[in-house]
Amino acid sequence: MRRTGTTRRGALAATGALAVGAVLSGCGGDTEDTGSGRKGSAHSGARTAADGTSSVRTEKALRTSASRTTATLLAGYEHVLRSHPSTATALTPLRDTVRAHLKALAPEKAPALGMARSRATEPAAAVKELAAAERGAADTYTALLLEAPGELARLLASVAAACSAHAYLLTELAKETPA
């Protein structure tokens, strides 16, 4: 009998397709003709130079928002790892990835970790809360990438895809974690 529902392979394929679609849509913008037969970057570079201050401010605001979301997510991982040491083997690689995302989003100065508190007293419930936090973070990054300029949009798309994959892995881990 064939298992129905979402499989790991299917979820990872969907996540990869989402990331590729987001990256391609980030690459496909600004295709106005510059008059020289070339499209895209020359024109958008001129527009950025003329409008540089506001685009720099916009990018900084988007990075700040994304890094706050990531710092809160990282604090959630830290809290669950302290509260439920039995989850360390599975959660440490995911936590380390979130830490790398924070460094990529805020290369100069990472924001202070927020105070994420899990209400769960059981490891499985705490892992489910982390999965929900990862889904929420993926939604936040996806919303932000609609306003983000090229490189930042690609970064946000990659981080959103990783969060979606983490959410799936955490959901599966919660099923396997003893209550």
C-alpha positions as CSV (number, residue, x, y, z in Angstrom):
1,M,0.0,0.0,0.0
2,R,1.4,3.4,-1.0
3,R,1.7,6.1,1.7
4,T,-0.3,9.2,1.0
5,G,0.5,12.7,2.1
6,T,3.6,14.7,2.1
7,T,6.9,12.8,1.8
8,R,10.3,14.2,2.7
9,R,11.4,14.0,-0.9
10,G,8.2,15.8,-2.1
11,A,8.6,18.5,0.5
12,L,12.2,19.1,-0.4
13,A,11.4,19.1,-4.1
14,A,8.7,21.7,-3.5
15,T,10.9,23.8,-1.4
16,G,13.6,23.7,-4.0
17,A,11.1,24.7,-6.7
18,L,9.9,27.6,-4.5
19,A,13.4,28.8,-4.1
20,V,14.2,28.6,-7.8
21,G,11.0,30.4,-8.6
22,A,11.7,33.1,-6.2
23,V,15.3,33.5,-7.4
24,L,14.2,33.6,-11.0
25,S,11.5,36.2,-10.3
26,G,14.1,38.3,-8.5
27,C,16.4,38.0,-11.5
28,G,13.7,38.7,-14.0
29,G,12.7,42.2,-12.9
30,D,13.7,45.5,-14.4
31,T,13.8,44.4,-18.0
32,E,13.2,47.8,-19.5
33,D,15.1,48.7,-22.7
34,T,18.0,51.1,-22.0
35,G,18.1,52.2,-25.6
36,S,21.3,50.4,-26.4
37,G,19.6,47.1,-27.0
38,R,20.7,45.9,-23.6
39,K,18.2,45.2,-20.9
40,G,18.2,45.2,-17.1
41,S,21.3,46.1,-15.1
42,A,22.5,49.2,-16.9
43,H,19.1,50.9,-16.6
44,S,18.5,49.7,-13.0
45,G,22.0,50.8,-12.0
46,A,21.2,54.4,-13.3
47,R,17.9,54.4,-11.5
48,T,19.6,53.2,-8.3
49,A,22.3,56.0,-8.6
50,A,19.6,58.6,-9.0
51,D,17.4,57.1,-6.3
52,G,20.3,55.7,-4.2
53,T,19.5,57.1,-0.8
54,S,16.0,55.7,-0.6
55,S,17.0,52.3,-2.0
56,V,19.8,52.1,0.6
57,R,17.3,53.0,3.4
58,T,14.8,50.5,2.1
59,E,17.4,47.7,2.0
60,K,18.6,48.6,5.5
61,A,15.0,48.5,6.8
62,L,14.4,45.2,5.1
63,R,17.6,43.7,6.5
64,T,16.8,45.0,10.0
65,S,13.3,43.4,9.8
66,A,14.7,40.1,8.5
67,S,17.5,40.0,11.0
68,R,15.1,40.6,13.9
69,T,12.9,37.7,12.7
70,T,16.0,35.5,12.4
71,A,17.3,36.6,15.9
72,T,14.0,35.6,17.4
73,L,14.0,32.3,15.6
74,L,17.6,31.7,16.9
75,A,16.6,32.5,20.4
76,G,13.8,30.0,20.1
77,Y,16.3,27.3,19.1
78,E,18.6,28.3,22.0
79,H,15.7,28.1,24.5
80,V,14.5,24.6,23.3
81,L,18.1,23.3,23.3
82,R,18.6,24.5,26.9
83,S,15.1,23.3,28.1
84,H,15.3,19.9,26.3
85,P,18.9,18.7,25.9
86,S,17.6,15.4,24.4
87,T,16.8,17.3,21.2
88,A,20.4,18.6,20.7
89,T,21.5,16.0,18.1
90,A,18.7,16.9,15.8
91,L,18.3,20.7,16.5
92,T,22.0,21.8,16.6
93,P,22.5,21.6,12.8
94,L,19.3,23.6,12.2
95,R,20.2,26.1,14.8
96,D,23.6,26.6,13.2
97,T,22.0,27.2,9.9
98,V,19.8,29.9,11.4
99,R,22.9,31.4,13.0
100,A,24.5,31.5,9.5
101,H,21.3,33.2,8.1
102,L,21.6,35.8,10.8
103,K,25.2,36.5,9.9
104,A,24.3,36.8,6.2
105,L,21.3,39.1,6.8
106,A,23.2,41.4,9.3
107,P,26.9,41.1,8.4
108,E,28.0,44.2,10.3
109,K,26.1,43.8,13.5
110,A,23.7,41.1,14.5
111,P,20.7,42.2,16.6
112,A,20.5,40.9,20.2
113,L,18.7,37.6,20.5
114,G,15.1,38.1,21.5
115,M,13.4,36.4,24.5
116,A,11.7,33.5,22.8
117,R,10.0,31.3,25.4
118,S,8.5,28.0,24.6
119,R,5.3,27.2,26.5
120,A,5.9,23.5,25.8
121,T,7.0,21.3,28.7
122,E,7.5,18.2,26.4
123,P,10.3,18.0,23.8
124,A,7.8,17.0,21.0
125,A,5.6,20.0,21.7
126,A,8.7,22.3,21.8
127,V,9.9,21.0,18.4
128,K,6.4,21.6,17.0
129,E,6.6,25.2,18.2
130,L,9.9,25.6,16.5
131,A,8.3,24.3,13.3
132,A,5.6,26.9,13.6
133,A,8.2,29.6,14.1
134,E,10.1,28.5,11.0
135,R,6.9,28.6,9.0
136,G,6.2,32.1,10.3
137,A,9.7,33.2,9.5
138,A,9.4,31.8,5.9
139,D,6.2,33.8,5.5
140,T,8.0,37.0,6.8
141,Y,10.9,36.6,4.4
142,T,8.6,35.9,1.5
143,A,6.7,39.1,2.2
144,L,9.9,41.1,2.5
145,L,11.4,39.8,-0.7
146,L,8.6,41.4,-2.7
147,E,10.1,44.9,-1.8
148,A,13.8,43.9,-1.8
149,P,16.3,44.8,-4.4
150,G,18.0,42.0,-6.5
151,E,20.7,40.5,-4.3
152,L,18.7,40.9,-1.0
153,A,15.7,39.4,-2.7
154,R,17.7,36.3,-3.7
155,L,19.1,36.0,-0.2
156,L,15.6,36.3,1.4
157,A,14.3,33.7,-1.1
158,S,17.0,31.3,-0.1
159,V,16.4,31.9,3.6
160,A,12.7,31.5,3.2
161,A,13.2,28.2,1.3
162,A,15.5,27.0,4.1
163,C,12.9,27.9,6.7
164,S,10.3,25.9,4.8
165,A,12.6,22.9,4.7
166,H,13.4,23.3,8.4
167,A,9.7,23.5,9.2
168,Y,9.1,20.2,7.4
169,L,12.0,18.5,9.1
170,L,10.9,19.8,12.5
171,T,7.4,18.6,12.0
172,E,8.7,15.1,11.1
173,L,11.1,15.2,14.1
174,A,8.2,16.1,16.4
175,K,6.4,12.9,15.3
176,E,9.5,10.9,16.2
177,T,10.3,12.7,19.5
178,P,9.0,10.9,22.6
179,A,6.4,13.0,24.5
